[in-house]
Amino acid sequence: MCLIVSFTTVLNMENRDLSIVIPFQYGGSKWENNELRYTLRSLSSNLNFNYDITIYSDKPIDWLKNVRVEVVDRYYPKQALKKFNNIPHYENFYDTLNKLRVISNDVELCEDILYVYDDILLMKPQNLEQIKVLYAGSRFEANKEYWLNPGNNKWKNTIFNSIRKARGFGEVFIYETHLPRHYQKSKIKEMFKMFPIDQMDIPYAPATLYFNMFYNKPNKVYAEIDAKDNDVKAGFYGPAGMAGDSFLSKTKEDVESAVVGKTWINYSDAGLTEHLKEFIQKQYPKKCKFEK
């Protein structure tokens, strides 16, 4: 059993449209708490509906207010340890799956939840309908050989594992977009009941499995949006060209041109340059209602 400890009392639980959940790990990025801080500021500034926020962290977070923090022990299945001779593999992937499993059983949350990463920023006002738009990254058949030959790439292996399971549900889409995702707790429980993780060697990518299980198709396929019409996301991951949403952040001009018209910004340590930091800080310079 994993340990779950609540450290912060949540907001008024009535009249919520959905619950926002954010997984968080100390030391998970070189910008530490600032990623979460600016994510919260961007949500507070732009969401036009009633919501509460719960953060699932490996440690307490002392600078928050009006947020519930659940401390969840990191999880790793015994079967996987046995498979890899007691050397952990896929630790972060299993931690993500376990946090999603904890979320599905959290009675303090709404049935409808919005799963948000701590390194994504909302740049435009969004209502409830807009936030629930379902994006797939691509169609499996469009790049079949790529996904069916994951090699030693752990990320691709988790997606390959999801594809194998999802092929019984119709046309398969790849849902690994790193955009916020609208889930329902009861459906997450059903996924874990059908595909339990305790006896697995290699984990699966939950978004790809979940949305193929419960939806016939997405609202939009991200890879099929023409670059000039991409108002969805600017991703800063270091080198440009990795995907249609990947941009350079080497200069101030790189950042400013990339974010024009975008709804979301996402970044990794490799793309988090001083120019990108400066842009983010200028966008959201003031504390929000979730900060002490």
Secondary structure, DSSP 4 states (H G I P E B T S, - for coil): ---EEE-S--S--SS-SEEEEEEE-TTSSTTTHHHHHHHHHHHHHHB-S-EEEEEEESS--TTB-S-EEEEE-----HHHHHHTTT---SHHHHHHHHHHHHHHT-TTS-SEEEE--TTEEE-S-B-HHHHT--EESEEGGGGHHHHH--TT-HHHHHHHHHHHHHGGGSS-EE----S-EEEEHHHHHHHHHHS-STT-SS---HHHHHHHHH-SS-SEEGGGS-GGG--SEEEE-SSTTSSTTB---SSHHHHHHHTTT-SEEEE-GGG--HHHHHHHHHHS-S--TTB-
